[in-house]
């Protein structure tokens, strides 16, 4: 059965990769090949993300992300789909303000915009076009329940879920997909890109030294 993979890059990052630098040079095609049930053939991997901006505590983040995205873009089965990254400095209320102290504090708030809509739109479009026989979501985001339900019940395309978090969303479980499989560190560690990674035409990109 031909399979399309839809990866929420930030959900995967925060669920499985953030605190493990040695896991971040991930080959998502290799990972999914290890986790899919036997008999599935990956047709395409759609990777959804947004370009991050420098933070005071991590000015090198965009450089590392750029290196990784360049490597992903060279994988023949992978297409990159970009939302936008938004950084603001709002004032937010403290949960327990100190006596006589301020009730609010200014914080750096970063969030990506557009990923959920892009994933939902692309899944529905591919399912409508019968582009694959199985739709697999790499995410634990329950906001995607409705498009997944439509893909399964209205368009007749089976769904599966690869979950980056330790505990799957109960809302996703209620969809009764063909499978919900956890993404474990061992599978991620066994699915790293080569370093340096060839980009074609003699060019190559190196794994960021912070991820070694």
C-alpha positions as CSV (number, residue, x, y, z in Angstrom):
1,X,0.0,0.0,0.0
2,X,1.4,3.4,-0.9
3,X,1.7,5.7,2.1
4,X,1.9,9.5,2.5
5,X,3.5,10.8,5.7
6,X,2.6,14.2,7.1
7,X,5.1,15.4,9.8
8,X,4.4,18.3,12.1
9,X,8.0,19.4,12.6
10,X,7.6,21.3,15.8
11,X,5.4,18.6,17.4
12,X,8.1,16.1,16.6
13,X,10.8,18.4,17.9
14,X,9.1,19.2,21.2
15,X,7.8,15.7,21.7
16,X,11.0,13.7,21.0
17,X,14.0,15.7,19.9
18,X,14.4,18.9,21.9
19,X,16.3,17.6,24.9
20,X,18.4,15.1,22.9
21,X,20.9,16.9,20.7
22,X,22.3,13.6,19.3
23,X,18.8,12.8,17.9
24,X,18.2,16.0,15.9
25,X,20.0,15.1,12.7
26,X,17.0,12.9,11.9
27,X,16.2,11.1,8.6
28,X,12.4,11.1,8.7
29,X,12.1,8.7,5.7
30,X,14.3,6.1,7.4
31,X,12.4,6.6,10.7
32,X,9.0,6.0,9.1
33,X,10.2,3.0,7.2
34,X,11.2,1.4,10.5
35,X,7.9,2.2,12.2
36,X,5.3,1.5,9.5
37,X,3.6,-1.9,9.4
38,X,5.0,-4.4,6.9
39,X,3.8,-3.9,3.3
40,X,3.7,-0.1,3.4
41,X,5.6,1.8,0.7
42,X,6.3,5.5,1.3
43,X,5.4,7.6,-1.6
44,X,6.1,11.0,-0.2
45,X,6.9,12.7,3.1
46,X,5.5,16.1,3.7
47,X,7.4,18.0,6.4
48,X,5.7,21.1,7.8
49,X,7.7,23.7,9.7
50,X,8.5,27.4,9.9
51,X,11.8,29.3,9.8
52,X,12.7,30.3,13.4
53,X,14.2,33.6,14.4
54,X,17.2,34.2,16.8
55,X,16.4,34.3,20.5
56,X,18.6,36.0,23.1
57,X,19.3,32.6,24.7
58,X,19.9,30.8,21.4
59,X,21.2,33.1,18.6
60,X,22.5,30.1,16.6
61,X,19.1,28.3,16.3
62,X,18.4,29.6,12.7
63,X,21.8,28.4,11.5
64,X,21.3,24.9,12.9
65,X,17.7,24.7,11.5
66,X,18.9,25.9,8.1
67,X,21.5,23.2,7.9
68,X,18.9,20.6,8.7
69,X,16.3,21.9,6.3
70,X,18.9,21.9,3.5
71,X,19.6,18.2,4.2
72,X,15.9,17.4,4.3
73,X,15.3,19.2,1.0
74,X,17.8,17.0,-0.7
75,X,15.9,13.8,0.2
76,X,14.0,12.8,-2.9
77,X,10.8,11.7,-1.1
78,X,10.6,14.8,1.2
79,X,8.9,18.1,0.4
80,X,9.1,21.1,2.8
81,X,6.0,23.1,3.6
82,X,6.5,26.4,5.5
83,X,4.3,28.3,7.9
84,X,5.6,31.4,9.7
85,X,7.3,31.9,13.0
86,X,6.1,34.7,15.2
87,X,8.0,36.2,18.2
88,X,6.5,38.8,20.5
89,X,7.2,40.2,23.9
90,X,3.8,40.4,25.7
91,X,3.3,41.1,29.4
92,X,1.8,38.0,31.2
93,X,0.3,37.5,34.6
94,X,2.4,35.6,37.2
95,X,0.8,32.5,38.7
96,X,2.0,33.5,42.1
97,X,3.0,37.2,42.3
98,X,5.4,38.0,45.2
99,X,3.8,40.1,48.0
100,X,4.2,43.7,47.1
101,X,5.8,42.8,43.8
102,X,4.6,43.1,40.2
103,X,1.6,40.9,39.1
104,X,2.9,40.7,35.5
105,X,6.2,40.2,33.7
106,X,7.3,40.7,30.2
107,X,8.3,37.5,28.4
108,X,9.6,36.4,25.0
109,X,6.8,34.4,23.4
110,X,7.5,32.4,20.2
111,X,5.0,30.4,18.2
112,X,4.6,29.0,14.8
113,X,1.5,29.9,12.7
114,X,-0.2,28.0,9.9
115,X,1.2,24.5,10.3
116,X,-2.1,22.9,11.4
117,X,-4.0,24.5,8.5
118,X,-1.3,23.5,6.0
119,X,-1.2,19.9,7.2
120,X,-5.0,19.6,7.2
121,X,-5.3,21.1,3.7
122,X,-2.6,18.9,2.2
123,X,-3.9,15.7,3.8
124,X,-7.5,16.4,2.5
125,X,-6.3,17.4,-0.9
126,X,-4.1,14.3,-1.3
127,X,-6.9,12.0,0.0
128,X,-9.4,13.6,-2.3
129,X,-7.0,13.0,-5.3
130,X,-6.4,9.4,-4.1
131,X,-2.7,10.2,-4.0
132,X,-2.1,7.4,-1.6
133,X,-3.7,4.4,0.1
134,X,-2.7,5.3,3.6
135,X,-2.4,8.7,5.4
136,X,0.0,8.7,8.3
137,X,0.3,11.7,10.7
138,X,3.5,12.3,12.7
139,X,2.1,14.4,15.6
140,X,0.1,14.2,18.8
141,X,-1.9,17.3,18.0
142,X,-5.7,16.7,18.6
143,X,-6.4,19.8,16.6
144,X,-6.0,17.6,13.5
145,X,-8.7,15.2,14.6
146,X,-11.4,16.6,12.3
147,X,-9.4,16.5,9.0
148,X,-8.2,13.0,10.0
149,X,-11.8,11.9,10.5
150,X,-12.8,13.3,7.1
151,X,-9.9,11.5,5.4
152,X,-11.0,8.3,7.0
153,X,-14.8,8.4,7.1
154,X,-15.7,10.7,4.2
155,X,-12.9,10.1,1.7
156,X,-12.3,6.4,2.6
157,X,-8.6,6.6,3.1
158,X,-7.2,4.7,6.1
159,X,-5.2,6.7,8.7
160,X,-2.3,5.9,11.0
161,X,-0.4,7.9,13.7
162,X,3.2,8.0,14.7
163,X,3.3,9.7,18.1
164,X,6.4,11.7,19.2
165,X,5.1,12.0,22.8
166,X,5.0,9.3,25.5
167,X,1.3,9.4,25.9
168,X,-1.0,9.6,22.9
169,X,-3.9,12.1,22.8
170,X,-7.2,10.4,23.8
171,X,-8.9,12.4,21.0
172,X,-6.7,10.9,18.4
173,X,-7.2,7.4,19.8
174,X,-11.0,7.8,19.5
175,X,-10.5,8.0,15.7
176,X,-9.6,4.4,15.8
177,X,-6.8,4.6,13.3
178,X,-5.2,1.5,11.8
179,X,-2.3,2.0,14.3
180,X,-0.9,4.4,16.8
181,X,2.8,3.8,17.4
182,X,5.1,5.7,19.7
183,X,8.3,7.1,18.3
184,X,11.0,5.9,20.7
185,X,14.6,7.3,21.1
186,X,16.1,4.0,19.8
187,X,14.3,4.2,16.5
188,X,15.3,7.9,16.1
189,X,18.9,7.2,17.0
190,X,19.0,4.4,14.3
191,X,17.6,6.8,11.7
192,X,20.2,9.6,11.6
193,X,21.3,11.3,8.4
194,X,24.9,10.7,7.2
195,X,27.4,13.4,8.1
196,X,28.3,15.3,6.0
197,X,25.1,15.0,3.9
198,X,25.5,15.3,0.1
199,X,23.3,17.9,-1.5
200,X,24.2,17.1,-5.1
201,X,26.6,18.8,-7.5
202,X,29.5,18.2,-5.1
203,X,27.9,20.3,-2.3
204,X,27.3,19.0,1.2
205,X,26.0,20.1,4.6
206,X,27.4,19.2,8.0
207,X,25.6,18.2,11.1
208,X,25.7,21.2,13.5
209,X,28.5,20.6,16.1
210,X,26.0,21.2,18.9
211,X,24.1,18.1,17.7
212,X,27.0,15.7,18.0
